[in-house]
Every structure is written in structure tokens, then in C-alpha cells.
Amino acid sequence: MSGTLTIGDALTLNSDAEYVFNLDSTGGGAGNGSSELIAASVSLDAASQFTFNDLAATPGTLTNGTEFTSINAPGGITGTFENLPNDSLFTSGPNTYEATYSTDELTLIVVPEPATWGMIVSGLGMLIGIGKLRKRPM
């Protein structure tokens, strides 16, 4: 189920806690909704766990750069989930997400899969090499 859970006070997720983030990627693009936790502040124990669920019967391909706020804590977020460190990547269906912690939010950003980045970098390297070959005097 997607929607927003709002807690007007500080929230602590202890070592045995599991936070479940739901997303419906049906239709691709920006998807059809996601869940979000809003709390005054959030403290994450280093052993707490993050679980991601795509609720779509057939997951859609989301637009690269689309951001989903998973946790919004105006008073600050301390700590990270054990299985979701800052800047980590994970894949669900056809989408790859990067987890980004700021001082007051945990966002999931749709990024190209790592293999795509490798192809882009290789292609740029080849273009630079071809450009240098063309500039050589004969």
C-alpha cells in the first residue's frame, strides 16, 4: 500500500526494526505512487533494515532521475540502514535506484543500471580516442 505515514514526534528504529518502502511503478515514467514516512526526526540503528517493494503486477521502467522521498525528517536523520548505506545501488525489476541520505531525507533516485554507465564511459573513451587520432598530423 502506498501513502504517507506522519508521526509528529521523533522516531527511533532499533536494531530489530524493518522499514518497508512501497512503490507502484505501473505505467513507467514517475510511477503511480509511493509510501513516505514523515517524522520530526529519525534515528536509525546501524542494524535496522530497509525493505523495498514494487507493488506493480508488472513493474514499469521509470524515468532516470525520478526521485522518491522515502523518509522526510525536518529535525534530521541520524544513522543509515544496515543493508542500505549512503550512495548504495539496488535493482528492483527493470529499475536501479541510488539511496541518498541528506541531513533530513532519505531519497531513492532512479539511475541507469551500472552496465549502462560502463557502456557510456566506454563510448566516451572511444570518441576521445578517435578525436585524438583525427588531430594527428600525417
C-alpha positions, 0 to 999 in steps of 0.5 A, spaced: 500 500 500 502 506 498 501 513 502 504 517 507 505 515 514 506 522 519 508 521 526 509 528 529 514 526 534 521 523 533 522 516 531 527 511 533 528 504 529 532 499 533 536 494 531 530 489 530 526 494 526 524 493 518 522 499 514 518 497 508 518 502 502 512 501 497 512 503 490 507 502 484 511 503 478 505 501 473 505 505 467 513 507 467 515 514 467 514 517 475 510 511 477 503 511 480 505 512 487 509 511 493 509 510 501 513 516 505 514 516 512 514 523 515 517 524 522 520 530 526 526 526 526 529 519 525 534 515 528 536 509 525 540 503 528 546 501 524 542 494 524 535 496 522 533 494 515 530 497 509 525 493 505 523 495 498 517 493 494 514 494 487 507 493 488 506 493 480 503 486 477 508 488 472 513 493 474 514 499 469 521 502 467 521 509 470 524 515 468 532 516 470 532 521 475 525 520 478 526 521 485 522 518 491 522 521 498 522 515 502 523 518 509 522 526 510 525 528 517 525 536 518 529 535 525 534 530 521 536 523 520 541 520 524 544 513 522 543 509 515 540 502 514 544 496 515 543 493 508 542 500 505 548 505 506 549 512 503 550 512 495 548 504 495 545 501 488 539 496 488 535 493 482 528 492 483 525 489 476 527 493 470 529 499 475 536 501 479 535 506 484 541 510 488 539 511 496 541 518 498 541 520 505 541 528 506 541 531 513 533 530 513 531 525 507 532 519 505 531 519 497 531 513 492 533 516 485 532 512 479 539 511 475 541 507 469 543 500 471 551 500 472 552 496 465 549 502 462 554 507 465 560 502 463 557 502 456 557 510 456 564 511 459 566 506 454 563 510 448 566 516 451 573 513 451 572 511 444 570 518 441 576 521 445 580 516 442 578 517 435 578 525 436 585 524 438 587 520 432 583 525 427 588 531 430 594 527 428 598 530 423 600 525 417 
